[in-house]
Amino acid sequence: MKQNVTLTIASFLSVLFMTLHMTDDVVRGMEPGTLFDLIVLPIVVVQLYGTVVLAGRRSGYVLLLIVSLLELVVPVIHMKGAGVGGAIAKSNGAFFFIWTLLALGVTALFSVLLSARGLWRTTAQHKQGTPA
């Protein structure tokens, strides 16, 4: 039970950091703020559904694992090439931008680990015939 609570908190934090970071991307002009940028909405809704409705189930762990892996791509995209140094680091709000990027990476990776562990545990219990 404690693991489910921890995964729920990590997942909610990832949602918060993802939406804050996406907002900051649009404000800074890194994203155009068009309909395409709303792609984050179904991703976050799937994450919330896996967190709230499917908590403790294999399907919930699978959804959270996939979404968390997708969220891990965000810091990688920003860090490749020139990274977030230079003009971004010297701009107003740079600390918040970089902090949300790192916080998203941490909570997403933590969610990957917890959801993989939960998936492993429920699969092992299913094989033994023990209810999850």
C-alpha positions in Angstrom: 0.0 0.0 0.0 2.8 2.4 0.9 4.3 2.0 -2.6 1.0 2.9 -4.2 0.8 6.1 -2.2 4.4 7.0 -3.1 3.7 6.3 -6.8 0.5 8.4 -6.7 2.4 11.4 -5.2 5.3 11.0 -7.7 2.8 10.8 -10.5 0.9 13.9 -9.4 4.1 15.8 -9.0 5.1 14.8 -12.6 1.8 16.1 -13.8 2.4 19.4 -12.0 6.0 19.7 -13.3 5.0 18.7 -16.9 2.3 21.3 -17.1 4.4 24.0 -15.5 7.3 23.2 -17.9 5.1 23.1 -21.0 3.6 26.5 -19.9 7.1 27.9 -19.5 8.1 26.6 -23.0 5.2 28.4 -24.6 5.9 31.6 -22.6 9.5 31.6 -23.7 8.6 31.0 -27.3 10.3 27.5 -27.4 6.9 26.2 -28.3 4.5 28.1 -30.6 1.4 27.8 -28.4 -0.6 26.2 -31.2 -3.1 23.3 -31.1 -0.2 20.9 -31.5 1.0 21.9 -28.0 -2.2 20.5 -26.6 -0.7 17.0 -27.2 0.3 17.2 -23.6 -3.3 17.1 -22.5 -4.1 13.5 -23.5 -0.8 12.3 -22.1 -1.5 14.0 -18.7 -5.1 12.6 -18.7 -3.8 9.1 -19.3 -1.4 9.6 -16.5 -4.1 10.8 -14.1 -6.4 7.9 -15.2 -3.6 5.4 -14.5 -2.9 7.0 -11.2 -6.4 7.5 -9.8 -8.7 5.0 -11.5 -6.3 2.1 -12.2 -4.2 2.4 -9.0 -2.6 -0.9 -7.9 -3.6 -2.7 -11.1 -1.3 -4.0 -13.8 -2.9 -1.8 -16.4 -2.3 1.2 -14.2 1.3 0.3 -13.7 1.7 -0.2 -17.5 0.2 3.2 -18.3 2.3 5.0 -15.7 5.4 3.2 -16.9 4.8 4.3 -20.5 3.9 7.9 -19.7 6.8 8.3 -17.3 9.2 7.1 -20.0 7.7 9.7 -22.3 8.2 12.4 -19.7 11.8 11.4 -19.3 12.3 12.4 -23.0 11.5 16.1 -22.1 14.8 16.7 -20.2 16.8 14.8 -22.8 15.4 17.0 -25.6 16.3 20.2 -23.7 19.7 19.0 -22.7 20.8 17.7 -26.1 22.8 20.0 -28.3 23.5 23.3 -26.6 21.6 22.3 -23.6 19.9 24.9 -21.3 23.0 27.0 -20.7 23.8 30.2 -22.6 20.8 32.5 -23.4 18.3 30.4 -21.5 20.4 30.4 -18.3 20.8 34.2 -18.5 17.1 34.9 -19.1 14.5 35.9 -16.6 13.0 32.9 -14.9 15.8 30.6 -15.9 16.0 29.1 -12.5 12.3 28.1 -12.6 12.7 26.7 -16.1 15.7 24.6 -15.4 14.3 23.5 -12.0 11.0 22.3 -13.4 13.0 20.4 -16.1 15.1 18.7 -13.5 12.2 18.1 -11.1 10.2 16.5 -14.0 13.1 14.2 -14.8 13.5 13.1 -11.2 9.8 12.4 -10.6 9.4 10.7 -14.0 12.4 8.4 -13.3 11.1 7.7 -9.8 7.7 6.9 -11.3 9.3 4.6 -13.8 11.1 2.7 -11.0 8.0 2.4 -8.8 5.6 1.4 -11.7 8.1 -1.2 -12.9 8.3 -2.5 -9.4 4.6 -2.6 -9.0 4.2 -4.3 -12.3 6.7 -6.9 -11.3 5.0 -7.5 -8.0 1.5 -7.8 -9.5 2.8 -10.1 -12.2 4.5 -12.3 -9.6 1.3 -12.4 -7.5 -0.8 -13.2 -10.5 1.5 -16.2 -11.3 1.2 -17.4 -7.8 -2.6 -17.0 -7.8 -2.5 -14.4 -5.0 -4.8 -11.4 -5.4 -3.0 -8.1 -5.9 
